[in-house]
Amino acid sequence: MEHDSGSADVYEQLARIGKVVVHPKRIELLDLLCQAERSVETLAEAAGLKLTTASAHLQVIRQARLVETRREGTRVYYRAAGEEVCRFVAALGDLGRARLAEVDQILRAIGAGSDSAERVTRAELLERVRSGEVVVLDVRPAEEYAAGHIPGAVSLPLEHLEARLGELDPGLEVVAYCRGPLCLLAPEAVATLRARGLRARCLEDGLPEWRQAGLPVATAPAGRSGRDTPATAPTNGHEARPGRRR
């Protein structure tokens, strides 16, 4: 059989992406960048890395052309190079859950396993938002909410949840979402809400999958993170209204 040197060259180029996914922290950095643009400093903090280590990982990712950069003064900001990059990250997670039993075991052990009875589909959420039956919580960090969120969702980062529980209407079910099916923020938020007697479930996936499905995504005005917005319930017009206790 004759060797196809052209195909070999293509595979060699594809292997550049393999250098990214060979390291777990590089996958995590890509996942973070699919949520929002970030500086090297904030990426390092979010991923629990030293600045020099984060920079080295980002250089490998950049060489694979999966990220783009911009400079603001002395600070460099990174962002995912395109929606196809985020689809790749999501597909990697789907493949891992489908083919690696260890992934599902880990997710179940930490309470983030897939359970259709405990998860809300995108279609169901859209219907319940239109009827004003739920309050949607974005429990990701505020800068991720500002970069893009489900219209009508309230920014309530996980670390602020306990302090703001009193703002939630106990007569409404809460649907929490975060970065995707492998993210632990929404399951942790739901566990906290249920422990306080509130009805709560997770969205089946996260903001990246919502965007990839072609559903509308809102952004916060410059300087607004949603942090000071009271917990509210979406109306039929997909806007928010003050949540009232019943």
N, C-alpha and C positions, 0 to 999 in steps of 0.2 A: 504494500500500500504506500502510495507516494505521500510524503509529508507535506502538509500545507503550511508553508512558512508564513503566509498572510494571517491565517487563523492563529498561529502561535503568537504573532505580534499583538493581535487583539487581546488574547488571553493575558499576555504580559502586562498590557495596559490595565486590564480589569483587576489584575493582582495588586495594583496600587490601592484599590479600595479594600482589598483583603488585609493590607497592612493597618488599616484603620480598625476593622472589626476584630482583629486578633487581640486587642487589648480592651478589657472591660471599661476602663476609665474613658477611653476614646468614644466608645458607644454612649456612655453617660453624657459626655460633653456634647455630642451631636444631639442627643435627646433634649438636653437643656436648650440648645440653640434652636430647636424646632418650636420652642415655646416663646422665645423672645431674643432679640439682639442683646448681647452682653459684652462688657469689657473683660479683659483677661483677668483682672482682679476679682470681679464678681463671679466669674466662672470658676476660678480656683476655689473661692470660698464655698460656692454651692456644691462643688464636687469633692470637697474635703482634701484639696491638693495644695502643695506648696506652689508659689507663683512660678518658679522656674520649671517645675514638673508639668504644670498646666500648659505653660508656653511651649514646652517640647512636644507634648501631645498635640497641641493645636497646629504646630508646624507640619506634623505628619498628616493631619487631616486636611490642612491647606494644600499640601503637595498633591493630595488626591483630588483636589478641586471640589471638595464637598462643602467648603465654607468660603465666605468672602469677608473682606475687612474694610473698615474705614477708620480714619484717624481724626480725632477731635483734640487738638492741642497735643499733649504728650501721650494721651490715652488712645489705645487701639481697641476698637469694637469689632466683635465677630458676629456673623449671622449665617444661617443655613444658606447654601448657594442657590437653592430653589426648592419648590414644593416636592419635586421628585426625590430630593434627599430625605425629606421627612417621610415620604411614602416608603422609601427604602428602610428607614429605621423602624417604621410600623410593621413592615413585612418581616423584618428580622425578628421582631417580638412575636408575631403570629407564628412564624416557623418554629421558634423556640418552644412556644406553648404546645404546638402540635406534635413536635417530634422529640422533645426532651422532657421526659417524665419528671425530671428534677425541678424544672421550672414551675410546673403546676404544683408540685409538692411544696415548694418554697412559698408560692403564693397562697396556698391553702393554709399553711402553717402560720402565716402572718395575717390571715383573714382577708386576703385579697384575691382568692380564687374565684374563677368564673362560676356564678350560680344564677341561672336565669330568673329564679324566684326573688333574688335580692337585687337584681340589676334592672335599670330602666333603659329601654331601647330609645334610640334617637326619635323614632316615629312616635312612640308613646309620650316622650317628653314634649315634643312639639304640640301634640294634641292637648296635653294637660296645661301647657303654658297658655295656649289660646283660650282655654276655659278658666284660667286664673286659679287652678286647683293646687299649684305648687309654688314654693319659693326655691329658686335655683341659686345654689351657692358655688362660687368659684373659690376653692380653697388653696389655690396656688399662691406663690408670692405676688405682692402687689404689682411689681414691674411686669410680670407675665400677663396679669389681667389687663394692664394698660396697653400692652402690645396687641392683644386680641382676646375676645371673650364671647360667650354666647349672649346674644342680645337680651337685655332684661336681667341677666345674672348679677348677683351682688358679690362684690369682692369681700371675702371674709377669710383671710389667710389662716391656716390651721393654728398657728401660734396665738392668734387673737380670738379663737373660737370660744374658749371658756369664758373670757371676759365679756363677750357680747351675746351670750345665750339669751339674755333677757329681751333682746330686740326681736327675737323670732316669735311668730304667731303660732301658738301650740295647736291651733285648729287647722293648720296647713301642713301637708307633708313637705319635707325638705328633700331635694335631689342635689347631691353634691357631685362635683366633677373635678378632675385635676389634669394631669399630663397624658393619661392613657391607661390602658389595662394593666400595665406593669407598675404604675405609680401607686404609692401607698398613702398619699395624702387624703384622698377621698374616703377610702375605707376607714382610716383612723378618725376622720371627722364624723362619719356615720356611727361608728362605735361610741364616740363621745355623746352624740346627740341622742342615741337610743338609751344610753345609760342615764340620761336626764329625762327620759320619758317622752321624747319627741319621736314622731314617725319620720324615718329617714332611710333613703336608699341611695346607691351610687348610680351614676350614668354608666352605661355598658362600656364606654371607652372614654376618650378625653377630647380636649380642644383640637389637637392635630387631626384626629379622625373626623371630627365634626366639620372642619374646614375642607378636608379631602373629599367629603361626601357632597360638597357644593352647597352646604348650608350657610346662612348669613353669619358673619362675624363682625362684632362691633369693636371699636377701640376707644380708650378713654382719652379725653382732651389732654393736651400737654400740661404736666404738673398735677394731674388728677389720677389717683390710683384707685379710687373707689373705697379707700380705707375708712373714710369718714361718712360713707353713705350708710344710712340705716338699713337693716335687713328688711327686704321688701318682697312682695309677691308680684309677678308679672301680670299685666292686664291683657285683655283681648288684643290691644294694640301693641303688644310685646314690650311695652314700657313698664316701669316699676311704679308701685304705689306703696305708701307706708303700710307695713304689716300691723294689723290691729289685733289685740288679744280678744278672744271670744269667751 
